Amino acid sequence: MARTRRQPSERILIAGGVDDLPEITRMLEDLPVNAYGQVYVEAALQDQVRVLPAPARVTVIWLLRSARTSAVSPLVFADHGEALAHAVTGWAAEWCLADCDPRTSVWIGCADSPWVERARAAVQIELADAGQQVQVEYGG
């Protein structure tokens, strides 16, 4: 997602876990000032939350696993990647519409989570089905 600050605005989705923060921060710093979109960061605890350098029209939402119950019955709190996957698929349900924005850039980290892997595939399919130009990058 490397671009200069002079390029036109496009919608972005950046999603990852706390292990992805160096990459997420770099991407946010590289966004043009007129970028708009959503950033989701999953963390285990409130202590991991920090302010990120996002342009004014980019919203950063922290998803705390310790504040969410899991869909997996023996788990007390949300599993690694579970909250992030729900956020990403919810975003897709709202934004992956036919004849919507012509360009969407998506970066999804948390690659070691099966929850997120399924969500990543669903988002890519929904964007393509909506006829949008898609750039989906995967994080490590």
ABEGO torsion letter per residue (X at the ends): XBBBAABBBBBBBBBBBAAAAAAAAAAAAABBAABBEBBBBBBABAAABBBBBBBAABBBBBBBAAABBBABAABABBBBGAAAAAAAAAAAAAABBBGBBABBBBBBBGAABAAAAAAAAAAAAAAAAAGBBBBBBBBX
